[in-house]
Amino acid sequence: MAAQGVILKAFLEKRAVGKNVNVLNLGFHKRWFVLDKTALTYYDGKLSKQGKEKGKIEMAMVRGVETVDDRALEGKSNVIQVIHNTKERDDFLKLYIVTRSEEEQVKWVNVIRTAALSAGAKFLKKYHSGVWTDGMFTCCNAQGFLAAGCKEIQLSSKDQEPETSSSSTESHGRRPPSRSLPKAPESGPSITTAADTGDHERRESQRNRQKTPLKQTTSTSSSVLRQYSSSVGRQESQRQTSLTNPLKRKYQVIFSYRPTTSDELELQEGQLVEIQEELDKDWCNAVNIENGDVGVAPTSYLKEVTSVEYYSWYFGSTSKEECRSFLEERGQAGCFLVRDSSEKGHYALSVFDGGKTRHFRIENTAEDKVFIIKGTEFTSVPALIEHYHEKECVGSAECKLTCFPESQ
């Protein structure tokens, strides 16, 4: 007899994507799926016996439930995808569930969608019907794991309408702030009072300053094989222009913006940009990572991408010895990578200083900051990498971060 409150229950295959988008051959696992009004919970076990709980998706955290293109997921049919957030991460994850028939596929989509909307979930406006593989989505060939969806999420008239967000991984259906954007300084003459003349001249000088392209760090390919895909890094490297620097932090556009002056950068929700220079608390010089367009952008419309999985210098669970081999084969001082530490929940930074490879554990603080040297803390691992690339040497390595190895 089914437990009280259970809406649907079945023994199905699953595959999760999002914990590390670079990993290959994540594999499929048979799990007991149990759906109730508040959560979709899955358990290990056998067909004859349900085992221990392995994971749970709160219905209020669901951002979309859709079918997947037939055979797009490693040749599987009747697959559904549950797009969701977690309390621990700002970005989204995808859970793929392989059902046993088209009828069962439609049934699971409908019941999860109904439960999620009843729990107050805010769905995205668009999604990808394909899967992420070889550096692009199979449905539309969009490059970049954070690329906006290509198909509309269709809800019936009795369902809640989706928020105006696209499938941006970090917007979560939020609407633009109610306060208006800071007014961009006019390029032409303007009337100012004596009190604000100095600030006006400073802003004009900053906005009219030559936007000097950042020098991109180059790195030749390594023949060493890793146990995960480097296609994300290769695709990104192919489309990056000389204006971008893969060692700097990435920011995702969370609200679209139409320029009001010729020197401003048009922003489309879901795009990735790099901040080249902060002009003041409201504006910055930014470059679009995909097409190289440069211009002034409103900082409040951007959010830092903090998950290390979206950066090509992250090598996942690669061992310390393999990392040493990668870096010393490259042989360039400052060549580095970030990997999972042997201590669960931590990362490690490995750096070749020209003579040997040094390893530093990235520590966490109670305030969710990270550091290598106590007293020098950062809001994220990407912020730490950017600092030791631009500002100072890394501890005993006595060199700045310059590049990272890439696989062929």
Residue pairs with C-beta under 8 A, 6 or more apart in sequence:
2 9
3 34
5 36
5 37
6 34
6 35
6 36
7 35
7 36
7 37
7 111
7 115
8 33
8 34
8 35
8 107
8 108
8 111
9 32
9 33
9 34
9 35
10 32
10 33
10 99
10 100
10 104
10 108
11 30
11 31
11 32
11 33
11 47
12 30
12 31
12 33
12 97
12 98
12 99
12 100
13 28
13 29
13 30
13 31
13 76
13 97
13 98
14 28
14 29
14 30
14 31
14 33
14 42
14 95
14 96
14 97
14 98
15 26
15 27
15 28
15 29
15 73
15 95
15 96
15 98
16 26
16 55
16 93
16 94
16 95
16 96
17 26
17 93
17 94
17 95
17 96
17 131
17 132
18 91
18 92
18 93
18 94
18 309
19 93
19 309
20 228
20 309
20 316
21 132
21 145
21 232
21 309
21 310
22 228
22 229
22 230
22 232
22 309
22 314
22 316
23 227
23 228
23 229
23 316
24 227
24 228
24 229
28 76
28 98
29 44
30 46
30 47
31 42
31 43
31 44
31 45
31 54
32 42
32 43
32 44
32 45
32 50
32 51
33 40
33 41
33 42
33 97
34 40
34 41
34 42
34 43
35 41
35 111
35 112
35 115
36 115
37 59
37 115
37 118
37 119
38 58
38 59
38 60
38 119
39 56
39 57
39 58
39 59
40 56
40 57
40 59
40 82
40 112
40 115
41 53
41 55
41 56
41 57
42 53
42 54
42 55
42 56
43 50
43 51
43 52
43 53
43 54
44 51
44 52
44 54
45 51
45 52
57 82
57 84
57 95
58 84
58 119
59 112
59 115
59 116
59 118
59 119
59 121
60 116
60 119
60 120
60 121
61 84
61 85
61 86
61 87
61 121
62 82
62 83
62 84
62 112
62 116
62 119
62 121
62 123
63 83
63 84
63 85
63 92
63 121
63 122
63 123
63 124
63 172
63 173
64 81
64 82
64 83
64 123
64 124
64 127
64 153
64 167
65 80
65 81
65 82
65 83
65 109
65 112
65 113
65 116
66 80
66 81
66 83
66 109
66 127
66 129
66 153
67 79
67 80
67 81
67 105
67 106
67 109
67 129
68 79
68 80
68 81
68 96
68 129
68 130
68 131
69 129
69 130
69 131
69 138
69 139
70 77
70 78
71 77
72 79
72 129
72 130
72 131
72 138
72 139
73 79
73 96
73 98
73 131
76 98
77 98
78 98
78 99
78 100
78 101
78 102
78 104
78 105
79 96
79 97
79 98
79 99
79 105
80 96
80 97
80 99
80 105
80 108
80 109
80 112
81 94
81 95
81 96
81 97
81 127
82 94
82 95
82 97
82 112
83 92
83 93
83 94
83 124
83 127
83 167
84 92
84 93
84 94
84 95
85 91
85 92
85 93
85 172
86 93
89 307
90 170
90 172
90 303
90 306
90 307
91 169
91 170
91 305
91 307
91 310
92 169
92 172
96 131
97 108
99 105
99 108
113 155
113 159
114 159
116 123
117 123
117 155
117 159
117 160
122 162
122 163
122 165
122 172
122 173
123 153
123 155
123 160
123 162
123 163
123 173
124 149
124 153
124 162
124 163
124 165
124 166
124 167
124 168
124 173
125 149
125 152
125 153
125 162
125 163
125 164
125 165
125 166
125 167
126 148
126 149
126 150
126 151
126 152
126 153
126 166
126 167
127 149
127 151
127 153
127 167
128 137
128 139
128 140
128 142
128 147
128 149
128 150
128 151
128 167
129 139
129 150
129 151
130 137
130 138
130 139
130 140
131 137
131 138
132 145
133 231
134 229
134 231
135 143
135 229
135 231
135 232
135 234
135 235
135 236
136 142
136 143
136 235
137 147
137 150
139 150
139 151
140 150
142 148
142 150
143 235
143 236
143 239
143 290
144 235
144 236
144 272
144 290
145 169
145 232
145 310
146 168
146 169
146 170
146 252
146 270
146 272
146 305
146 310
147 270
148 166
148 167
148 168
148 268
148 269
148 270
148 271
149 166
149 167
153 162
155 161
155 162
162 173
163 173
163 174
163 175
164 173
164 175
165 171
165 172
165 173
165 174
165 269
166 269
166 270
167 270
168 252
168 253
168 254
168 269
168 270
169 252
169 270
170 252
170 254
170 303
170 305
171 252
171 254
171 255
171 269
171 270
174 254
176 255
176 301
177 300
181 257
181 282
181 298
181 300
181 301
182 282
182 283
182 298
184 207
184 260
184 261
184 264
184 283
184 296
185 200
185 203
185 204
185 207
186 261
187 207
187 208
187 261
187 262
187 263
190 200
192 200
203 279
203 280
203 283
206 277
206 279
206 280
207 263
207 279
207 283
207 296
208 263
209 277
211 276
211 277
211 285
211 294
213 242
213 243
213 294
214 243
214 244
214 245
214 248
214 274
214 276
215 242
215 245
216 240
216 241
216 242
216 243
216 244
216 245
216 246
217 245
217 246
217 247
217 402
217 403
218 403
219 330
219 332
219 335
219 403
219 404
219 405
219 406
220 330
220 406
221 406
221 407
221 408
222 326
222 329
222 330
222 405
222 406
222 407
222 408
223 329
223 408
224 322
224 325
224 326
224 329
224 405
224 407
225 407
226 315
226 316
226 318
226 322
226 326
226 407
227 316
227 317
227 318
228 315
228 316
230 312
230 406
230 407
232 310
232 312
233 246
233 312
233 406
234 406
234 407
236 246
236 289
236 312
237 246
237 312
237 406
239 289
239 290
240 246
240 289
240 292
241 287
241 291
241 292
243 276
243 287
243 292
243 294
244 274
244 287
244 289
244 292
245 274
246 311
246 312
246 313
246 404
247 313
247 385
247 386
247 389
247 401
247 403
247 404
248 274
248 275
248 386
248 389
249 274
249 275
249 304
249 305
249 380
249 382
249 383
249 386
250 272
250 273
250 274
250 289
250 304
250 305
250 310
250 311
250 382
251 272
251 273
251 274
251 275
251 286
251 302
251 303
251 304
251 305
252 270
252 271
252 272
252 273
252 302
252 303
252 305
253 267
253 268
253 269
253 270
253 271
253 272
253 273
253 301
253 302
254 269
254 301
254 302
254 303
255 267
255 269
255 301
256 267
256 268
256 269
257 264
257 265
257 266
257 267
257 297
257 298
257 301
258 266
259 265
259 266
259 295
261 296
263 295
263 296
264 295
264 296
264 297
265 273
265 286
265 287
265 288
265 293
265 294
265 295
265 296
265 297
266 293
266 295
267 273
267 297
267 301
267 302
271 288
271 289
271 290
272 288
272 289
272 290
272 305
273 286
273 287
273 288
273 289
273 297
273 302
274 286
274 287
274 289
275 284
275 285
275 286
275 299
275 302
276 284
276 285
276 286
276 287
276 294
277 284
277 285
278 284
278 299
279 285
279 296
281 299
282 298
282 299
282 300
283 296
283 297
283 298
283 299
284 296
284 297
284 299
284 302
285 294
285 295
285 296
285 297
286 294
286 295
286 296
286 297
286 302
287 293
287 294
288 294
304 379
304 380
304 382
304 383
305 382
306 379
306 380
306 381
306 382
308 314
308 338
308 347
308 381
308 382
311 338
311 382
311 385
312 404
312 406
313 336
313 337
313 338
313 385
313 404
314 337
314 338
314 339
315 323
315 326
315 337
315 338
315 339
316 339
316 340
317 339
317 340
318 326
318 337
318 339
318 340
320 339
320 342
320 348
320 350
320 359
323 337
323 339
323 350
323 357
323 359
324 350
324 357
326 337
326 405
327 335
327 336
327 337
327 350
327 351
327 352
327 357
327 405
328 352
328 357
329 405
330 352
330 403
330 405
331 352
332 352
332 354
332 402
332 403
333 352
333 353
333 354
333 399
333 402
334 351
334 352
334 353
334 399
334 400
334 401
334 402
334 403
335 351
335 352
335 402
335 403
335 404
335 405
336 349
336 350
336 351
336 352
336 385
336 394
336 401
336 402
336 403
336 404
337 349
337 350
337 404
337 405
338 347
338 348
338 349
338 350
338 362
338 381
338 385
339 347
339 348
339 350
340 346
340 347
340 348
341 347
341 348
341 361
341 362
342 348
343 361
345 364
346 361
346 362
346 363
346 364
347 361
347 362
347 370
347 381
348 359
348 360
348 361
348 362
349 359
349 360
349 361
349 362
349 372
349 384
349 385
349 394
350 357
350 358
350 359
350 360
351 357
351 358
351 359
351 360
351 394
351 397
351 399
351 401
352 358
353 397
353 398
353 399
354 399
358 394
358 395
358 396
358 397
360 372
360 394
360 395
360 397
361 372
362 370
362 371
362 372
362 381
362 384
363 370
363 371
363 372
363 374
364 370
365 371
365 377
369 377
369 378
369 379
370 377
370 378
370 379
370 380
370 381
370 384
371 377
371 378
371 384
372 384
372 388
372 394
372 395
373 395
376 387
378 384
378 387
385 401
388 394
388 400
388 401
389 400
389 401
389 402
390 400
391 400
392 400
393 399
393 400
394 400
394 401
